[in-house]
Amino acid sequence: MEAARTERAAGWPGAPLARTGLLLLSTWVLAGAEITWDTTGGPGRLAALASRSPALPRLSPLAVASQWPEELATVRRGAALERRPGPEPLPQPSSGSGGKKQREAGGLSPASSRWGPGISTPGKPSGVRRSRRAQPPSALEHGDARATVLADGSKGSRPLAKGLREEVKAPRTAGSAAEELRLPSSSFALTGDSAHNQAMVHWSGHNSSVILILTKLYDFNLGSVTESSLWRSTDYGTTYEKLNDKVGLKTVLSYLYVNPTNKRKIMLLSDPEIESSILISSDEGATYQKYRLTFYIQSLLFHPKQEDWVLAYSLDQKLYSSMDFGRRWQLMHERITPNRFYWSVAGLDKEADLVHMEVRTADGYAHYLTCRIQECAETTRSGPFARSIDISSLVVQDEYIFIQVTTGGRASYYVSYRREAFAQIKLPKYSLPKDMHIISTNENQVFAAVQEWNQNDTYNLYISDTRGIYFTLAMENIKSSRGLMGNIIIELYEVAGIKGIFLANKKVDDQVKTYITYNKGRDWRLLQAPDMDLRGNPVHCLLPFCSLHLHLQISENPYSSGRISSKETAPGLVVATGNIGPELSYTDISVFISSDGGNTWRQIFDEEYNVWFLDWGGALVAMKHTPLPVRHLWVSFDEGHSWDKYGFTSVPLFVDGALVEAGVETQIMTVFGHFSLRSEWQLVKVDYKSIFSRHCSKEDYQTWHLLNQGEPCVMGERKIFKKRKPGAQCALGRDSSGTVVSEPCVCADWDFECDYGYERHGESQCVPAFWYNPASPSKDCSLGQSYFNSTGYRRIVSNNCTDGLREKYTAKAQMCPGKAPHGLHVATTDGRLVAEQGHNATFIILMEEGDLQRTNIQLDFGDGIAVSYANFSPIEDGIKHVYKSAGIFQVTAYAENNLGSDTAVLFLHVVCPVEHVHLRVPFVAIRNKEVNISAVVWPSQLGTLTYFWWFGNSTKPLITLDSSISFTFLAEGTNTITVQVAAGNALIQDTKDIAVHEYFQSQLLSFSPNLDYHNPDIPEWRQDIANVIKRALVKVTSVPEDQILVAVFPGLPTSAELFILPPKNLTERRKGNEGDLEQIVETLFNALNQNLVQFELKPGVQVIVYVTQLTLAPLVDSGAGHSSSAMLMLLSVVFVGLAVFLIYKFKRKIPWINIYAQVQHDKEQEMIGSVSQSENAPKITLSDFTEPEELLDKELDTRVIGGIATIANSESTKEIPNCTSV
């Protein structure tokens, strides 16, 4: 992410500490940010920090708080170093989400920007006590996610691998045994600080010899710093001066900040338990000025361009600004959500002093506001998004702004690209995320990790178009693991220096395997294991049963190299720990290296080592990862083929970490540690410039061709890089490596991915998903304009191929067809159906199909006031209206253009809290037959409820206190039923359609078991599956489409009911048509029995539709015909009346009277079958249809049984849960 690398680095509080890291002993609790985002901006570092499992879907961009630290060694408040008793444990598999990203090295994300609520108590400060800022948790909350625990033996560790044993022998080399050499070094002891358990180190490394170290004694019981010392070196760490007298002998310091745009400017914060003050230096920490504060700082955020502009977030959730580097402060706003404030981005925001922030309201909602730091009054604030948003959901990252809005229990995600109007993010229709993280926004594209409704410890990787709106699937089931801070890491790694190359750990049948892609996730393959091991023995590893697997966690500790690393200045070179075998192992660990961008790999150590890049990636330095004291390190000049052993100290040192400054021309490395577990901090300065004999000349370089399994075209271009020849022991310099040749390739299949709404079948074919209609143009497409009709393919973002298949796969311009308004909806902005008298009620009007620019809109508020608009443009942010009286108002939206019109109605109330209502209606009903309709409300114990029923086009509701009602439909056709339930101050509704006919037949359907695994059990999915079944039946049997209806029932196992209806064009529907209907039934029945009705749910998932049971709704005869049956019918009616009387009279004495009350469907049916029969009545099988003459008798019998069952059912109702998540 280039923009983040330049802008965010400078603006994040951690960025000042360009070589800083935080290593803490305690287990830190994440109390603030639920959304994490990319803090470091560069390839790699794709991980996610999350706290608890959210109750609702969450979205998170990759990295800890909005604009916090940029490099791993760049920590918001400095880097705390602690004594390391043991090796850093491998993150173990776990569920969750989040991520963070490293600026220079590629890597997994341990802190991504997370969307969604996660604050403990809205409106309550995250710091319980004033000293909270001094605790490690608050550091994490604002971006000190780079912090790692390493202190005094209290950090847990896993069983030691071979690489963690006592250092006895040098690592194996490709040549002869390594000969020990010496490197010039010096050691300095921080005398008097032996009790201090934390150290924060800053070394900018840019033409400066100054190093600052803040050591602290952090009391984990008190939650505060009790002692501190400040040290300063002016000779690259050879000697240090203690500065306690210059800052005040009684002053206890808790954090160290360095200005990112002017590293001579330093800020120190005192511990708030003692006092609230700030110490400022403008000469790299030589002298300080002390200023007392009236508030307690929790975090700082520096402006990315203006060196004196600073934002301060207080413990009581107020935001302050300073324009003179902390000398004077001004309150900007209160109730700011932690970690949800951002400086403007150059080139995107008009004002340099603009601040983006998320503000919480007293009623528990949040709003996205912007204002300038010196003009943040109520009248000067603006809200780029008119509606309320979820708490902790605002993320401003590069060209994108992300927010989350939850209505009805489902989260919707919105994005603004380059500060344009917000658009809803489009994921595949049934991804249904319960957790989401924005992993990166590099190269004008968004990478998102989505944990879907049926996933626990894995995520799916999605990539977007340039605007960040339309997302397509790149890989399923990427493993997540838990980091040291409790953060969730998405195991995805971007290789630095070469665009398009990613590594991912995918869970396959309970095994974790490592895959690689060279085209941003279009194609993935396993890693080929090395041909030989470290001893030269052949490795027998056959794909796909055996391959190389890597640990993709980059280091959360700036003083260790991490388990995988690569570098922009060393393209193609990747170093990682892992193993060879059928799956990833957490115990059998070796170190591997690739010199060609991941095509081939070699083993370089059979134990764990930290491996760093020296001299801009031209050389490698390795140090054993062990809890035992060491005094050697190893250097390689030939990409790990051979190693030279060097001594860097005469006395073995317990190493707590090392700071390798690859970007410093002085070529100095600093090793931190102790000679004993209770001794003072030792800082060993190692000068490695002596290992280089000279500066490299032209003859010392060779070219390297980037290949993908022999294919020279990667991301649409051929690239040739310049590298130092193996073994050339010369110094490279800053600009030594780079691309020599880059030329575009002819476009091939692998340069294109499937467009939104399409899924890949086989190797390259993209076909529409079952839920997607490619023929429907966008609503923005106005008559007379043109639009681009997708071919199902889109070129991979940042792919540079030309010609070839580009023309074939490029979307074609077509004229907008012009469409009548369809799918008109009117709703309130907050999704509620209640408004307060005298307050603004804001309505939004949505239209699924039509022409937004050429459609007139009218909104009637139902109180005698209406407004009209010529098109949709003026109402995108909603229409506000104030009701002056209470009551029930029918709000009607009307849309019209020259091709047609559509209407939508909303009934607005002033009303008590109910959560969900489910309207139970038959799918098909008989004309002139009474229909039983009921409403099921969650939770069930709500006291008295009021039910409002609307039938068809009626403008006045039927009002009941009962949850059920009977109604008779007099006309055939489709009728709409709406029920609203009022309780207290809440009102909810449900709407269903019912088809009314003279007669029909129905049949239960079941499916092959594989459909249940993919059933999210939501109405939209059931409707889409019903449409797919209907199309399949029409295709196989050629039965007219208007004579088939399919309803899929809720719950598992998945089942459905098929309705066979009479033809619409017949005016006389009598027994003369019975034969036609039964012929259709027989045709459908035969097709189903022969397994001819099936559909493909997704690639590789074929679903077969079966017959379960056939039910015949009685054929109703409302005419004067059939005189031969009149007498029989009259006698039957008399008999039935007598039977009903006897049953009612002696019902308590008849033993079988309650049988049918127990014949209940176990599932709550969303669509109920035959109406003339009760839903509890037994079904009539095919064997019952013996003679047509028996139909009337069977009808009467069914009516009687249905009536009895309905009466009994009133005493035996199904239990409803008290609370249900919608």
Buried (B, 14 or more C-beta within 10 A) or exposed (E): BEBBBBBBBBBBBBBBBBBBBBBBBBBBBBBBBBBBBBBBBBBBBBBBBBBEBBEBBBBBBBBBBBBBBBBBBBBBBBBBBBBBBBBBBBBEBBBBBBBBBBBBBBBBBBBBBBBBBBBEEBEEBBBEBBBBBBBBBBBBBBBBBBBBBBBBEBBEBBEBBEBBBEBEEBBBBBEEEBEEEEBEBBBBBBEEBBEBBBBBBBBBBEEBBBBBBBBBBBBBEEBBBBBBBBBBBBEBBBBBEBBBEBBBEEBBBBBBBBBBBBBBBBBBBBBBBBBBBBBBBBEBBBEBEBEEBEBBBBBBBBBBBBBBBBBBBBBBBBBBBBBEBBEEBEEBBEBBBBBBBBBBBBEBBEEBBBBBBBBBEEEEBBBBBBBBBEEBEEEEBEEBBBBBBBBBBBBBBBBBBBBBBBBEEBBBBBBBBBBEEBBEBBBBBBBBBBBBBBBBBBBBBBBBBBBBEEBEBBBBBBBBBBBBBBBBBBBBBBBBBBBBBBBBBBBBBBBBBBBBBBBBBBBBEEEBBBBBBBBBBBBBBBBBBBEEBBEEEEEEBEEEEBBBBBBBBBBBBBBBBBBBBBBBBBBBBBBBBBBBBEBBBBEEBBBBBBBBBBBBBBBBBBBBBBBBBBBBBBBBBBBBBBBBBBBBBBBBBBBBBBBBBBBBBEEBBBBBBBBBBBBBEEBBBBBBBBBEEEEBBBBBBBBBEEBBEEEBEEEBBEEBEBBBEEEEBBBBBBBBBBBBEBEBBBBBEEEBBEBBEEEBBEBBBBBBBBBBBBBBBEEBBBBBBBBBEBEEBEBEBBBEBEBEEBBBBBBBBBBBBEEBBBEEBBBEEEEBEBBBBBEBEBBBBBEBBBBEEEEEBBBBBEBEBBBBBBBBBBBBBBBEEEBEBEBBEEBEBBBEBBBEEEEBBBBBBBBBBEBEBBBBBBBBBBBBEBBBBBBBBBBBBBBEBEBBBBBBBBBBEBEEBBBBBBBBEEEEBEEBEEBEBEBEBEEBEEBBBBBBBBBBEBBBBBEBEBBBBBBBBBBBBBBBEEBEEBBEBBEEBBBBBBBBBBBBBBEBBEBEEEBBBBBBBBBEEBBBBBBBBBEEEEEEBBEEBBEEBBEBBEBBBEBBEEEBBBBBBBEEEEBBBBBBBBBBBBBBBEEEEEEEBEEEBEEBEEEBEEEBEEBEEEEEEEEEBBBBBEBBBEEEBBBBBBBBBBBBBBBBEBEEBEEEEEBBEBBBBBBBBBBBBBBBBEEEEEEBEEEBEE
